[in-house]
Amino acid sequence: MNNAVFRLERPRNEPVRRYDPGGEEMESLRKEILRQSETEIEIPLIIGGKECTTGDTVDVRMPHDHGRRLAVCHRARREEAELAVRCALEAKEAWLELPWEERVSISLKAAELIAGKYRNTLNAATILGQSKNIQQAEIDAACETVDFLRFNAYFASEIYRDQPLSTQVMLNRIEYRPLEGFVYAVTPFNFTAIASNLNMAPVIMGNVTVWKPAQAAVLSNYYLMQIFREAGVPDGVINFVPCEGRLLSEVVFSHSEFAGLHFTGSNATFNALWRQIAGNLTCFRSYPRVVGETGGKDFIFAHASADPDALSTAIALGAFEYQGQKCSAASRAYIPASLWPRLEDELCARVAEIKMGDAADPANLMGAVIDRDSYNRIMRCLERVKSSPNVKILTGGDGDSSKGYFIEPTVLVCEDPRHETMETELFAPVISIYIYEDEEYDKALALCNDTSPYGLTGSVFSNDRYAAMEAFSALRYAAGNFYFNDKPTGAVVGQQPFGGSRASGTNDKSGGRLNLLRWVSPRTIKETFVPLTDVRYPHMRRRD
């Protein structure tokens, strides 16, 4: 019997590789990119540890070169969806009984496999399948994934260590039980790290998952699943089920043992899933935990004291890294009139430096948007913009889908602060700018707070501390991740736990211990050493 008391040290964040031209890091990554781009694979379902093929397949293609097929992926039918739920529940009892330090060991091993042996594999799959540039793939698929796995192990140890006060006459403790049932993990296309965390955060706390990966990220997600298995995740604890989302949700939400949803995706989809859960409440054994991070209409707000160089760089990178396909991407900006003449020139110069093309080419900051549906939706919006008399296209505005789904980095200047592009999440390389009069700083802050239904990320640029604190108060609920003099993207696990409220989700802060607490159902246990043997209180007893 292992009765040691474990305490993990707080980890350090995984260092980001530089990939210098001609260096060993770059050359080894190039070889893996070439291997994957020339090797078409077949992606099965993985249910109960077994690979399943159904014959219902979809192609996996490069967004920046949609003529190139990377894989064919099998999709679940109803029978495989139901099998995945059964396998998860069959695996649950043994997994929850496993000592927590054993579960943590698996997570830490997965982190080491990704940091070393499979780093290039996961990065290359993210570059090719999701059209992320080399640095963005490194930050996401390698470093952030590793950080989630290591920090969650540490946070879990801290949670289990948190126990109530006991006294001389009693022993009190809390058992952090996993949820009663299974967790449904619905993961997005834009972050490989999120796909990992939406499964492994519940799993490290003793839960089992049924995983619906985004079709557009299924290549990197399949490699993740293989890494989890090699790290020692037992059969059935995570079930990899590429599938048409509606079919799988119908199976999951009709099962009495559905215990929780871990979701990242669109606001509309999350709302639909929540309504579906609410409509089935009477059939569930317990109230499900619903944890979701959805959209954002993230802002950059500048005071007249802001540094134009830093501001222009933050706008360009915040809006156009990964083609604006981040829930945290800068999508609207509020600029004082006194600052605009200089900022306009510098911003145009910054955007002119941005190169777009093959995501595997180190020269390119931008790749393609994720698929044809996304391309068509964005281009329809830009066509409406071109016919709007109240919007000026400062840069960009066009696209080309002949080879890949490329859309130019686009900067719009809107006279109407409530124009469609100032209010609506676009998930695109488009940022809208509203120019306000300097003396109306407080009114512009109120406008920023009230314009969007979202509350995910936002940043304020100011070298005036009083103005910065005014913005801090006025925008208290406008962003769950709030930045001073920085772009509103790039949250780091363990440093800036991530999430927002309003229409942006449940703000359960992935990258911190708060998220892990959502995947346990605590049981308080009291043991009394000398039980009472008299029903009378002391004051009721007669004195002799």
N, C-alpha and C positions, 0 to 999 in steps of 0.2 A: 504494500500500500504506500502510495506517495502522499505523505501528509505535510509536505513543505508548504510554506506560505510564500507565494510568488509576488514580487513587486517589480514591474517593468519600469525602466527609466524612460523619461520622455525622449522620443527619437528626434533626430535632426532631419530636416527636409532633404530629399534626394537631390544631389547636385545636378544641374542642367548641363548637359554636354554642349560644347561650342560648335562642333562640326566644322572646324577650320578647313578651307580648301586644300585638298591634297593630303590632309591628315589621315591617320589610321581610322578614326571614328567615322569620317565621311566615306572613306573607301569601303569599309565593311558594310555600312548602310547602303551604299550604292549597289553592292553585290546582291544584297537581300532584295532591294527594290527590283533589280533586274530579274532575279529568280522568280519572284512572285508575279511580275508582269508577264513572264513567259510561261508560267505554269498554271494552267486552268485546273481548279480543284472542284470536288463535289462536297457540298456541305450538308451533312445529315442533321436530323434532330438527335438530341442525346437525352434519353429519358430513362431514369433508373440505372444510369451508367451504360446503357446500351445504345448504339447508333441505329437510328431508324431512317429508312428511306420510304417515301410515299409515292413517288412518280409525279407529284404535283410540284413542279419546279419553277423558279424564276431566275432570271439572269442577274448576276452581280457585275456591274460595269463601272469603269472609271468615269467619274463625273466630268473630268477635264479631257477625256478621250472616250466618248461613249461608244465608239466602234470596237473598243477593246473589252473583251469579256474576261473577268478574273475568276469567276466561279459560277456554278449553278447551285442553287440552294433549294432543298426540299422543304415543303411547308406542311404543317400538321393539318390533319382532318379532325373531325370531332372525336373519333375514337382515340387518336393520339393525344388530343387535349385532355380527355378524361383519364387516359393512362398516366399522363404526367401528374395529375392531381393525386391519383392513387399511389403512385411511386413516392411522391413527396411525403404523404402521410405515413406510408410504410417505413420510411427512413427516419421519421421524426423521433420516435421514442429512443432509439439508440443514440442519436445525435444529441438530444437534450441531456441524456444521462452522462455523456462524455464530459470529463472535467474541463472547466473553462480554459485552463492553461493548455490543454491539448488542442482545442479549437483555435486558440491564439497562435499556437505553433504552426498550424496549417496556414494561417494568414501570413505569418512572417516568412514562411518558406515560399509562398506565392510571390511575396514582395521580392525576395532574393532572386527567384527565377526570372522575374520581369526586369529587375535591375541589371541582370547579367545575361544569362543564357538566351532569353527570348526578347531582349530589348529591341534589337533590330527587326525581329519578326513582327512585333506588335506595332512598332513605328512605321514600318514599310506598309503594313496592311492599312493603317490609318491614313497614310499619305495617298496610297493608290485608291482605296475604297471610299474615303471620305473627303479627298482633295484638300488635305491640310498640308501646309508647307512644312519643311523639315523641322524648323524650330518649334512651331506650334504642335506638331506631332510629338516631339520630344517632351515638351512641357506637359502635354495631356497624357498620351498613351503610356509613356514611361514614368515620368516623375510624379505626376499627380496620382496615378494608379498606385504606385509604390507608396506614396505618402498616405493615401487612404488606408492601405493594408497595414502599415506600420502604426500609424497614429490611432486607428481604431482598436488595435490590440492594446495599446497603452490606455486609451480611454476606457475600454472594457475593464482593465485591471483596476482603474480608479473607481469605476462604478461598483464593482464587486467589493471593493475595500470599504465603501461608504456604508457604515452600519450604525444603528441607533445606540443610544445610551443604555447600559445595563446597570443594575444596582446589586447590593449584597444579597438581596432576597429574590432576584430574578435575572434571567438571561434573555436578552432581546436580540433578535437578528432579523435581517431581511433576505429572503430568497428572491433573486432576480430571475423569475421564471420566463422562458420564452413564451410567446403568444400561443394560445390554444388553437392550433390549426396550422395553416400554411400561409405564406406571404406571396402575393402576386407582384412581380417586379416587371414594370413596363419601362423600357429604357430607350433613350433618344439616339439620333444619328450623330449628334455633333460632338460628343465627348466620350471617348473610349473609357476614360476614368469613371465617368458616371455610370456606365454600363456595369463596370466592376462593382462600384460601391453600392448600387441599388440592390445587388444580390448579397455581397459580402458583409454589409453592415448588419442586416438581420441575421445572417448565417452565423457570424461570430458570436452573437448573443443566444445561439441555440435554436434558431428557427430554420425552416426549410423553405425553398422558393420554387415557384413556377415562373420561368423567365421568358417573357416575350421581347426579343431583341428587335430594334428597328431594322427594317429590310435594308435600308441604305448603309447600315453599319454592320451587317451580318458577318462580313469577312473578319474584321478585327475581333468581333464578339465571339466568333467560333474559336479563334486562337486563344482568347481569354478562357473559354470553357475548357479547352485542352490543358491550359496551364493550371487551372483550379484542380483538375483531376490529377495531374502529375504532383501537385503540391499535397495531395492527400484528402481532398474533399470527398467524402464517401459517396457511393452511388445513391442517387435519389435525393440527396440534400439540395442540389441545384439541378433543375431540369430545364434544358435548353430547347425552347419550343418556337422556332420561327413559324409564323402563322398569320393568317388574316386576323386582325385585332378583334373584330366584332365577334368572331366565332369563339376565340379563346375566352374573351370576357364573359360571354354567355355561360360557358361551362364553369368558370371560376366563381362568378357571382351567384350561381344557383346552388352552390355547394355549402352545406351547413358548417363545414370546417374552414371556410374562408375567414382569415384572421386579420389581414392587413394588405394595404396597397402601397407600394413604394414606386413613385411615378416621377418622371421628368418628361415634359412634352408641352403641347399647346394648351392654352387656357380652355379652348373649346372642348378638347378631348377630355381633359381632367373634369370639367363640369359634367360632361356626359357620363363619365364613369361614376362620379359621385352620386348623380341622380339614380343610376342603375343600382348602386349599392344601397342607397336609401330606400328604393322601391322594394328591396328584398330583405329588409332588416329582420323581419319576423322569422326568417328561415335560418339565420346565423346563430351559432352557439353563443357567441359573445359579440359585443359591439366592435366592428373592425376598426383598426387604426388606419386612418387615411392620411398619408404623407405625400405631399406633392410640391414640386417646384415647376412653375409654368412659365409664362412669358414675362416680357418687360418692355417698357418704352423708356429706356434709360437715358438719363440726361447728363449734360455737362453745363454747368451754370457758372458764368464768369462775372466777377466784379471788375470795376474799372481799374483796380490795382493789380490785376492778374498779369503774369509774364506772358507776352504773346508767343514767344518761342516754345515754352512748355505747353501752352494751350493749344497751339496749332498741331504740335506733335501728338498730344493726347487725343485730339479730335480724329486725326488721320489713323492712328493705330487703334483707338477705341472703336471706331466705326468700321474699319476695313480689314482688320485682322480676321482671318477665316471668313472673309466675304460677308461680315456682319451676321453670321449664323451662330451667334452666341446669345443666350438669353440676357447676358449682361452687356451686349454691344451698345456703344453710344449711338443713339438713334435720333436725338433732338438736342439742340444747344441754344442757350440764351446768352447773347453777347451784347454788352453795352455799346452804344453808338460811338462813344469816344475811342473805343478800342478797335472797332471794326475796320477802318481803312488799312491799318497795318496788318491786322490779323488776316484780312482777305488775301493780301498778297502772299503772306507766309503760308497760309493754308493751301492756296493754289500751288505754291512751289513744293510743299510737302507731298501733295497728292500726285503731282507730276513725276515724283521720284518712284512711285509705286509701279512695279512691274507685275503683269498678270499672265498666267499661262500654266504649263505643266507643273503640278505641285511638287514633283520630285526635282525640279530644276532649282538649285540653290539661289538663283538670281530672282526668283519670283516670290513676292510677298503674298500675292493673292492667287488662289486657284479658281475653280468653278463652283457655282452653287450646286446643291446636292443632286438635283434631278430635273427632269423636264417640267414636271408640275410646278416646282418652285420657280423655275426660270419663267414660265408663262405667267404665273401669278404676279411676279415682280415687274415684268415687262408691261403687263396690262396697267399696273399702277403708274409706271413711268409715262405711258401714253396719256393717261389722264392728266398727269402733271404738265405735260407739254401743251395741253389745251387750256391750262388754268392761267388766267391773267394775273393772279396774285402770287405766282411762284416763279422765281428765276432759277434756272439751272446754271450753277456756277461752274461745275465740272461734271463730266460724265453724262449719264442719261441714256446710253445705248448698250446693246448687248449683241452677242453672236453665238448661236447654238449650232453652227454647222459642224464643229468638231467636238466641242465641249460646251457646257452651259455657263458661258462667261458673260458677266455683267460688269460694266465699268464702275469704278468707285465714283459715287455720285454725291455731290454736295448741292443741296437746294437752299435757297433763301426765301422764306415765306413771310409775306406781309401779314397774313392772317395767322395768329398764334394757335388757332384751332383748326387749321387746315388738316385734311386727312392724314398727311404724312407727319404731322406733329403729334397726332393722337393715336394712330393705329400702329400696332407692331407689324413691321415689314419682314423681319428676319432676312435682311438683304444688305448689300453694301451701299446703303443710302442713309445720309444724315440730313436732317432739316434744321435750319438755323433761323431763329427769330431775333431781330435786333430791337433792343428796348432803349428808351431814353435813360441816361444815367441817373437822373433824379427820381426815377420810378423803380428803383431797386426793390423796394418792399412789395410793390404791386407785381413786379415780374416774378418775384419769389412765390407769391400767392398763385400766380398764373401757372408756374411750373408745378406747384403742388396739386392744383386742381385739374389740370388738363388731361392727364392720363389716368386710367383706372388701375394701372399697375403700381407696384411698390418694391421693385427688385434692387436696382443699383442706381447710383448717381454720384456725381462729383462736383465739387465747388472749387473754383480757382480764385484765390484771393491772397494778397499779401497784406491785407488789412484785417487784423485779428477781430476787431469789433464786427466788421462786415461778415467775416466767416462765421462768427458765433450767431449772428442774426440768421444766416442761412441755415445753420445747424438746427435752430429752433423751428424756423418756418417750415423746414422740410423733414421734420422729425419722422413722419410716417410715409414719406415719399420714396424712401429707399431703405431696405434692410441691410444693404452693404453700402456704406457712405464713405466717400473718399475726399480728402483735401489735396489739391494740387497734384492729382494723378488721374489717369483714365479710369473709367468705372468697370474695368475688366481685370482679370488676372488674380482672383482670390486664391490664396495659398492655404492648403490644408494645415490646420494647427495654428495658423496666423490670423486668417480672416474667415472664420466659419461662414458658410454661404447660405443665403436664402432671403426671401422677401415675403411680405404679406400683401394685403389688398388682393388684386386679381393675379398676383404673382405666386401665390401658393400658401402653404401652411407654415413657412418660416421655421422649419425644424433644424436648420443649420447643419448641413453636411460639412464634414471637416472639423466637427467638434463633438463633444460628448452628448449634447442635447439630442442629436439624431438617434444615437444608440439607445437612449432611454425610451424612445418610442417603440422599441422592439422587445420590451420586456413588460411583464405583468407582475409587479412586486407582491410577494406574500410576506406579511409581518408575522413573526413567530415569537411567542412569549412562553417561557418556561418558568413556572413558579416553584421555588425550592421547598417551601413549607406552606402548603395550601391552608386556607382558612377552614376552621372546624366549628365556627359559631356564627349563626345568622345575625346576631345582635351586634350593632356598632358599640364602641366602648361607652358612649354616653347613655346607652340603654341598659347597661348592666347595673344592677342594684349593688350598692356598697354594703358590705357586712358591718 
